[in-house]
Amino acid sequence: MKQQLGQIALLVKDYDEAITYYTQILDFELLEDTQLSETKRWVRIAPPGSACHLLLAKAANETQVKQVGFQAGGRVFLFLYTDDFYRDYEKFTSRGVEFIREPAHEEYGTVSVFKDLYGNLWDLIEPIHSKQ
């Protein structure tokens, strides 16, 4: 049996502000934005060419609102792979993305940690194998 991750739900406070952030700051593509009900939308975004998508899920109750930006308990939650670390690091920095760890060269590649608009922690990684 062949399996793969298709999408990951990411709690957000507001659909439109999340779409704006991910598409205009991180250059993700808006794949789908379908109104399901008066308050619920099916919003999928992804980096260009990515097989795995993020499903933006608007927090619907107090418990979910408290988890926005803290879905992984303060650990790095998502990993954004790039073919050019410094291109994206410079671009994101110029757009106001907050990096909380300086770039480091590790055995697996070049990496730094940033916060998204809600405080979720992401690794920006250029894996060693991407240069081959």
Backbone as a printed PyTorch tensor [residue, N CA C, xyz], in Angstrom:
tensor([[[  0.8440,  -1.1750,   0.0000],
         [  0.0000,   0.0000,   0.0000],
         [  0.8900,   1.2400,   0.0000]],

        [[  0.6550,   2.1270,  -0.9160],
         [  1.3680,   3.3930,  -0.9720],
         [  0.5410,   4.4540,  -0.2560]],

        [[  1.1860,   5.1930,   0.6340],
         [  0.5010,   6.2460,   1.3680],
         [  1.3140,   7.5270,   1.3070]],

        [[  0.6310,   8.6440,   1.4880],
         [  1.2960,   9.9340,   1.6010],
         [  0.3730,  10.8910,   2.3350]],

        [[  0.9620,  11.9150,   2.9390],
         [  0.1400,  12.9480,   3.5660],
         [ -0.4460,  13.8150,   2.4760]],

        [[ -1.7280,  14.0920,   2.5780],
         [ -2.3900,  14.9270,   1.5910],
         [ -2.5070,  16.3660,   2.0520]],

        [[ -2.9120,  16.5440,   3.3090],
         [ -3.0180,  17.8840,   3.8500],
         [ -2.9630,  17.8320,   5.3680]],

        [[ -2.6410,  18.9860,   5.9310],
         [ -2.5480,  19.1390,   7.3760],
         [ -3.4330,  20.3190,   7.7450]],

        [[ -4.3060,  20.1250,   8.7240],
         [ -5.1680,  21.2150,   9.1770],
         [ -4.3670,  22.1650,  10.0510]],

        [[ -4.4760,  23.4430,   9.7710],
         [ -3.7970,  24.4790,  10.5330],
         [ -4.8440,  25.4480,  11.0690]],

        [[ -4.9780,  25.5100,  12.3880],
         [ -5.9500,  26.4220,  12.9920],
         [ -5.5360,  27.8690,  12.7560]],

        [[ -6.5060,  28.6870,  12.3400],
         [ -6.2700,  30.1170,  12.0970],
         [ -7.3840,  30.9190,  12.7570]],

        [[ -7.1150,  32.1910,  12.9940],
         [ -8.1340,  33.0730,  13.5700],
         [ -9.0950,  33.5870,  12.5200]],

        [[ -8.5800,  33.8170,  11.3130],
         [ -9.3790,  34.4240,  10.2580],
         [ -8.8910,  33.9020,   8.9090]],

        [[ -9.8060,  33.4490,   8.0840],
         [ -9.4210,  32.9160,   6.7720],
         [ -8.6590,  33.9310,   5.9280]],

        [[ -9.2180,  35.1240,   5.7940],
         [ -8.6400,  36.0940,   4.8670],
         [ -7.2620,  36.5740,   5.3010]],

        [[ -7.0680,  36.8300,   6.6080],
         [ -5.7390,  37.2620,   7.0440],
         [ -4.7240,  36.1360,   6.8610]],

        [[ -5.1360,  34.8940,   7.0720],
         [ -4.2300,  33.7610,   6.8810],
         [ -3.8830,  33.5910,   5.3970]],

        [[ -4.8830,  33.6880,   4.5310],
         [ -4.6240,  33.5940,   3.0860],
         [ -3.6420,  34.6840,   2.6650]],

        [[ -3.8770,  35.9010,   3.1150],
         [ -2.9860,  37.0160,   2.7640],
         [ -1.5630,  36.7370,   3.2290]],

        [[ -1.4000,  36.3050,   4.4580],
         [ -0.0640,  36.0420,   4.9940],
         [  0.6500,  34.9510,   4.1920]],

        [[  0.0000,  33.8220,   4.0490],
         [  0.6880,  32.6970,   3.4100],
         [  0.9280,  32.9140,   1.9150]],

        [[  0.0370,  33.6290,   1.2500],
         [  0.2360,  33.8500,  -0.1900],
         [  1.1310,  35.0470,  -0.4850]],

        [[  1.0460,  36.1120,   0.3120],
         [  1.8250,  37.3130,   0.0100],
         [  3.1640,  37.3740,   0.7320]],

        [[  3.2780,  36.7490,   1.8870],
         [  4.5330,  36.7760,   2.6440],
         [  5.3770,  35.5380,   2.3420]],

        [[  4.7530,  34.3610,   2.3640],
         [  5.5090,  33.1240,   2.1420],
         [  5.4130,  32.6040,   0.7090]],

        [[  4.6470,  33.2800,  -0.1430],
         [  4.5020,  32.9210,  -1.5610],
         [  3.8360,  31.5640,  -1.7970]],

        [[  2.9780,  31.1330,  -0.8870],
         [  2.2030,  29.9250,  -1.1170],
         [  1.1310,  30.2260,  -2.1670]],

        [[  0.5890,  29.1620,  -2.7350],
         [ -0.4990,  29.3060,  -3.7030],
         [ -1.8280,  29.0030,  -3.0240]],

        [[ -2.8430,  29.7710,  -3.3680],
         [ -4.1970,  29.4800,  -2.9090],
         [ -4.7670,  28.4470,  -3.8790]],

        [[ -4.9860,  27.2330,  -3.3900],
         [ -5.4460,  26.1320,  -4.2350],
         [ -6.9600,  26.0470,  -4.3010]],

        [[ -7.6020,  26.4040,  -3.1890],
         [ -9.0600,  26.3100,  -3.1390],
         [ -9.5910,  27.1920,  -2.0220]],

        [[-10.7090,  27.8250,  -2.2800],
         [-11.4110,  28.6100,  -1.2650],
         [-12.9020,  28.4650,  -1.5510]],

        [[-13.5070,  27.4870,  -0.9020],
         [-14.9070,  27.1520,  -1.1390],
         [-15.7190,  27.4410,   0.1140]],

        [[-16.7990,  28.1980,  -0.0400],
         [-17.7000,  28.4900,   1.0740],
         [-18.5430,  27.2480,   1.3500]],

        [[-18.4720,  26.7250,   2.5720],
         [-19.2350,  25.5320,   2.9430],
         [-20.5030,  25.8730,   3.7100]],

        [[-20.4390,  26.9300,   4.4960],
         [-21.5980,  27.3960,   5.2530],
         [-21.3890,  28.8850,   5.5050]],

        [[-22.2520,  29.4480,   6.2900],
         [-22.1320,  30.8800,   6.5800],
         [-20.8080,  31.2250,   7.2650]],

        [[-20.2740,  30.2910,   8.0630],
         [-19.0540,  30.5650,   8.8250],
         [-17.8620,  29.6820,   8.4600]],

        [[-18.0740,  28.6640,   7.6500],
         [-17.0060,  27.7020,   7.3690],
         [-16.6430,  27.6960,   5.8890]],

        [[-15.3170,  27.6930,   5.6330],
         [-14.7970,  27.6070,   4.2750],
         [-13.7990,  26.4610,   4.1990]],

        [[-13.6250,  25.9380,   3.0070],
         [-12.6190,  24.9110,   2.7390],
         [-11.5030,  25.6320,   1.9950]],

        [[-10.4130,  25.9540,   2.7330],
         [ -9.3270,  26.7570,   2.1770],
         [ -8.0440,  25.9350,   2.2020]],

        [[ -7.5150,  25.6870,   1.0070],
         [ -6.2700,  24.9190,   0.8860],
         [ -5.1960,  25.8020,   0.2630]],

        [[ -4.0000,  25.7560,   0.8670],
         [ -2.8500,  26.4870,   0.3560],
         [ -1.6440,  25.5450,   0.3510]],

        [[ -0.6250,  25.9100,  -0.4180],
         [  0.6020,  25.1080,  -0.4440],
         [  1.7060,  25.8940,  -1.1320]],

        [[  2.9460,  25.5680,  -0.7970],
         [  4.0400,  26.1230,  -1.5920],
         [  3.9020,  25.6160,  -3.0300]],

        [[  4.3490,  26.3740,  -4.0120],
         [  4.2380,  25.9240,  -5.4050],
         [  4.8640,  24.5310,  -5.5980]],

        [[  4.0990,  23.6310,  -6.1940],
         [  4.5870,  22.2910,  -6.5070],
         [  4.5450,  21.2960,  -5.3680]],

        [[  4.0810,  21.7050,  -4.1880],
         [  4.0590,  20.8050,  -3.0460],
         [  2.9320,  19.7870,  -3.1640]],

        [[  3.2170,  18.5440,  -2.8250],
         [  2.1870,  17.5010,  -2.8280],
         [  1.3200,  17.5700,  -1.5760]],

        [[  1.8560,  18.0880,  -0.4830],
         [  1.1120,  18.2040,   0.7710],
         [  0.5850,  19.6300,   0.9040]],

        [[ -0.6580,  19.7590,   1.3120],
         [ -1.3140,  21.0600,   1.4080],
         [ -1.6600,  21.3770,   2.8540]],

        [[ -1.7950,  22.6610,   3.1400],
         [ -2.3350,  23.0890,   4.4250],
         [ -3.8090,  23.4110,   4.2350]],

        [[ -4.6300,  22.8910,   5.1190],
         [ -6.0490,  23.2130,   5.1570],
         [ -6.2240,  24.2450,   6.2590]],

        [[ -6.5310,  25.4720,   5.8890],
         [ -6.7240,  26.5250,   6.8820],
         [ -8.0790,  26.3240,   7.5410]],

        [[ -8.0590,  26.0610,   8.8340],
         [ -9.2730,  25.7550,   9.5860],
         [ -9.5140,  26.8560,  10.6060]],

        [[-10.5560,  27.6440,  10.3870],
         [-10.8570,  28.7330,  11.3140],
         [-11.3170,  28.1620,  12.6480]],

        [[-10.6690,  28.6180,  13.7020],
         [-11.0360,  28.1720,  15.0470],
         [-12.5140,  28.4640,  15.2930]],

        [[-13.2470,  27.4490,  15.7390],
         [-14.6980,  27.5540,  15.8340],
         [-15.2260,  27.6640,  17.2600]],

        [[-14.3530,  27.4760,  18.2470],
         [-14.8100,  27.5780,  19.6310],
         [-13.6370,  28.0360,  20.5040]],

        [[-13.9040,  28.2750,  21.7680],
         [-12.8920,  28.8140,  22.6770],
         [-11.6700,  27.9020,  22.7900]],

        [[-11.8780,  26.6090,  22.8530],
         [-10.7680,  25.6640,  22.9550],
         [ -9.8650,  25.7610,  21.7290]],

        [[-10.4620,  25.8060,  20.5460],
         [ -9.6750,  25.9190,  19.3210],
         [ -8.9580,  27.2620,  19.2330]],

        [[ -9.6240,  28.3380,  19.6210],
         [ -9.0000,  29.6700,  19.5920],
         [ -7.7310,  29.6710,  20.4440]],

        [[ -7.7750,  29.0140,  21.6030],
         [ -6.6000,  28.9550,  22.4860],
         [ -5.4380,  28.1940,  21.8460]],

        [[ -5.7240,  27.3210,  20.8980],
         [ -4.6800,  26.5120,  20.2660],
         [ -4.0900,  27.1510,  19.0090]],

        [[ -4.7010,  28.2130,  18.5170],
         [ -4.1630,  28.8800,  17.3250],
         [ -2.7490,  29.3520,  17.6450]],

        [[ -1.8050,  28.9310,  16.8420],
         [ -0.4110,  29.2930,  17.0330],
         [  0.3270,  28.4220,  18.0280]],

        [[ -0.3650,  27.4620,  18.6160],
         [  0.2370,  26.6310,  19.6600],
         [ -0.1290,  25.1600,  19.4630]],

        [[ -0.3700,  24.7690,  18.2130],
         [ -0.8250,  23.4100,  17.9370],
         [  0.1860,  22.3410,  18.3080]],

        [[  1.4660,  22.6990,  18.3320],
         [  2.5010,  21.7180,  18.6540],
         [  3.1170,  21.9940,  20.0250]],

        [[  2.4080,  22.7420,  20.8640],
         [  2.8820,  22.9850,  22.2170],
         [  4.1550,  23.8060,  22.2970]],

        [[  4.4080,  24.6420,  21.2980],
         [  5.5970,  25.4890,  21.3070],
         [  6.8040,  24.9060,  20.5980]],

        [[  6.6570,  23.7240,  20.0460],
         [  7.7430,  23.1040,  19.2640],
         [  7.5980,  23.5050,  17.8070]],

        [[  8.6810,  23.3010,  17.0460],
         [  8.5660,  23.4830,  15.6060],
         [  7.4940,  22.5270,  15.1180]],

        [[  6.5780,  23.0730,  14.3250],
         [  5.3930,  22.3300,  13.9010],
         [  5.4550,  21.9600,  12.4210]],

        [[  5.9470,  22.8760,  11.6040],
         [  5.9440,  22.6590,  10.1660],
         [  7.3480,  22.8940,   9.6060]],

        [[  7.6510,  22.2340,   8.4960],
         [  8.9790,  22.2570,   7.9130],
         [  8.8540,  22.6550,   6.4480]],

        [[  9.3690,  23.8370,   6.1340],
         [  9.3080,  24.3630,   4.7690],
         [ 10.6500,  24.1370,   4.1050]],

        [[ 10.6750,  23.2290,   3.1310],
         [ 11.8960,  22.9250,   2.3960],
         [ 12.0490,  23.8950,   1.2410]],

        [[ 13.2760,  24.2810,   0.9700],
         [ 13.5780,  25.2050,  -0.1160],
         [ 14.8080,  24.7260,  -0.8760]],

        [[ 14.9170,  25.1650,  -2.1130],
         [ 16.1130,  24.8500,  -2.9010],
         [ 17.1540,  25.9610,  -2.8010]],

        [[ 16.8300,  27.0630,  -2.1190],
         [ 17.7650,  28.1700,  -1.9540],
         [ 17.4560,  28.8680,  -0.6230]],

        [[ 18.1130,  28.4220,   0.4240],
         [ 17.8350,  28.9130,   1.7680],
         [ 17.9700,  30.4250,   1.8650]],

        [[ 19.1090,  30.9600,   1.4350],
         [ 19.3600,  32.3880,   1.6440],
         [ 18.4580,  33.2710,   0.7980]],

        [[ 18.0510,  32.8170,  -0.3620],
         [ 17.0660,  33.5730,  -1.1570],
         [ 15.7850,  33.7600,  -0.3470]],

        [[ 15.2660,  32.6510,   0.1980],
         [ 14.0060,  32.7090,   0.9390],
         [ 14.1750,  33.3800,   2.2970]],

        [[ 15.2780,  33.1350,   2.9620],
         [ 15.5430,  33.7780,   4.2530],
         [ 15.5500,  35.2990,   4.0880]],

        [[ 16.2600,  35.7940,   3.0880],
         [ 16.3320,  37.2440,   2.8440],
         [ 14.9580,  37.8040,   2.4560]],

        [[ 14.2570,  37.0860,   1.5850],
         [ 12.9270,  37.5380,   1.1430],
         [ 11.9610,  37.6000,   2.3260]],

        [[ 11.9120,  36.5520,   3.1220],
         [ 11.0020,  36.5140,   4.2600],
         [ 11.3690,  37.5840,   5.2870]],

        [[ 12.6530,  37.7390,   5.5590],
         [ 13.1020,  38.7560,   6.5060],
         [ 12.6790,  40.1440,   6.0410]],

        [[ 12.8360,  40.4110,   4.7460],
         [ 12.4660,  41.7290,   4.2160],
         [ 10.9570,  41.9680,   4.2930]],

        [[ 10.1760,  40.9030,   4.3910],
         [  8.7210,  41.0000,   4.4810],
         [  8.2240,  40.9720,   5.9250]],

        [[  9.1530,  41.0140,   6.8770],
         [  8.7780,  41.1000,   8.2850],
         [  8.6270,  39.7800,   9.0140]],

        [[  9.0050,  38.6600,   8.3910],
         [  8.9250,  37.3710,   9.0700],
         [  9.9490,  37.3650,  10.2060]],

        [[  9.5150,  36.9340,  11.3860],
         [ 10.3960,  36.9000,  12.5560],
         [ 11.1020,  35.5510,  12.6500]],

        [[ 12.4180,  35.5880,  12.4790],
         [ 13.2390,  34.3930,  12.6710],
         [ 13.7320,  34.4100,  14.1100]],

        [[ 13.5330,  33.2960,  14.8030],
         [ 13.9110,  33.2370,  16.2190],
         [ 15.2000,  32.4520,  16.4190]],

        [[ 15.7550,  31.9310,  15.3440],
         [ 17.0340,  31.2240,  15.4030],
         [ 17.8330,  31.6140,  14.1750]],

        [[ 19.0720,  31.9750,  14.3950],
         [ 19.9450,  32.3480,  13.2840],
         [ 20.1650,  31.1450,  12.3640]],

        [[ 20.4310,  31.3890,  11.0860],
         [ 20.7220,  30.2810,  10.1780],
         [ 21.8990,  29.4490,  10.6920]],

        [[ 21.7580,  28.1540,  10.5350],
         [ 22.8080,  27.2310,  10.9690],
         [ 23.0200,  26.1840,   9.8860]],

        [[ 24.2600,  25.7530,   9.7640],
         [ 24.5940,  24.6820,   8.8330],
         [ 24.6960,  23.3950,   9.6450]],

        [[ 23.7270,  22.5230,   9.4360],
         [ 23.6770,  21.2500,  10.1410],
         [ 24.0570,  20.1310,   9.1780]],

        [[ 24.2180,  18.9340,   9.6760],
         [ 24.6100,  17.8220,   8.8130],
         [ 23.5570,  17.5120,   7.7460]],

        [[ 22.3030,  17.8810,   7.9940],
         [ 21.2230,  17.6180,   7.0480],
         [ 20.9460,  18.8000,   6.1120]],

        [[ 21.5140,  19.9910,   6.4260],
         [ 21.3000,  21.1370,   5.5590],
         [ 21.3700,  22.4500,   6.3180]],

        [[ 20.9580,  23.5270,   5.6670],
         [ 20.9210,  24.8500,   6.2700],
         [ 19.5080,  25.0820,   6.8040]],

        [[ 19.4130,  25.6070,   8.0330],
         [ 18.1110,  25.6990,   8.6940],
         [ 18.0310,  26.9390,   9.5830]],

        [[ 16.8410,  27.4570,   9.7240],
         [ 16.5250,  28.5120,  10.6800],
         [ 15.0590,  28.3470,  11.0780]],

        [[ 14.7010,  28.8710,  12.2370],
         [ 13.3380,  28.7500,  12.7450],
         [ 12.6570,  30.1110,  12.6680]],

        [[ 11.4230,  30.1180,  12.1310],
         [ 10.6510,  31.3580,  12.0940],
         [  9.2500,  31.1350,  12.6470]],

        [[  8.6070,  32.2670,  13.0010],
         [  7.2250,  32.2520,  13.4700],
         [  6.3280,  32.7340,  12.3420]],

        [[  5.1740,  32.0860,  12.2000],
         [  4.1950,  32.6040,  11.2540],
         [  3.3480,  33.6730,  11.9540]],

        [[  2.3150,  34.1540,  11.2960],
         [  1.5390,  35.2600,  11.8470],
         [  0.8630,  34.9300,  13.1610]],

        [[  0.6570,  33.6600,  13.4710],
         [  0.0010,  33.2800,  14.7170],
         [  0.9690,  32.7890,  15.7850]],

        [[  2.2310,  32.6360,  15.4130],
         [  3.2300,  32.1650,  16.3650],
         [  3.6300,  30.7180,  16.1930]],

        [[  3.0340,  30.0080,  15.2210],
         [  3.4800,  28.6470,  14.9470],
         [  4.9430,  28.6880,  14.5310]],

        [[  5.7200,  27.7220,  14.9930],
         [  7.1310,  27.6640,  14.6360],
         [  7.3340,  26.7650,  13.4300]],

        [[  8.1370,  27.2740,  12.5080],
         [  8.4750,  26.5730,  11.2690],
         [  9.9890,  26.4770,  11.1530]],

        [[ 10.4840,  25.3900,  10.5960],
         [ 11.8610,  25.3120,  10.1270],
         [ 11.8630,  25.6860,   8.6540]],

        [[ 12.7290,  26.5930,   8.2700],
         [ 13.0450,  26.8200,   6.8590],
         [ 14.3190,  26.0340,   6.6160]],

        [[ 14.2610,  25.0740,   5.7160],
         [ 15.3770,  24.1460,   5.5240],
         [ 15.7410,  24.0230,   4.0470]],

        [[ 17.0330,  24.1200,   3.7860],
         [ 17.5600,  23.7070,   2.4840],
         [ 18.3360,  22.4220,   2.7480]],

        [[ 17.7240,  21.2820,   2.4390],
         [ 18.3920,  20.0090,   2.7050],
         [ 19.6650,  19.8780,   1.8560]],

        [[ 20.6270,  19.1770,   2.3880],
         [ 21.8720,  18.9160,   1.6720],
         [ 21.5860,  18.3180,   0.2970]],

        [[ 20.6530,  17.3770,   0.2180],
         [ 20.3760,  16.6840,  -1.0440],
         [ 19.8210,  17.5860,  -2.1220]],

        [[ 19.3050,  18.7910,  -1.7890],
         [ 18.7080,  19.6570,  -2.8160],
         [ 19.7610,  20.2700,  -3.7290]],

        [[ 21.0240,  20.2450,  -3.3380],
         [ 22.0930,  20.7970,  -4.1700],
         [ 22.6010,  19.7770,  -5.1810]],

        [[ 22.1880,  18.5350,  -5.0500],
         [ 22.6930,  17.4730,  -5.9450],
         [ 21.9630,  17.4550,  -7.2510]]])
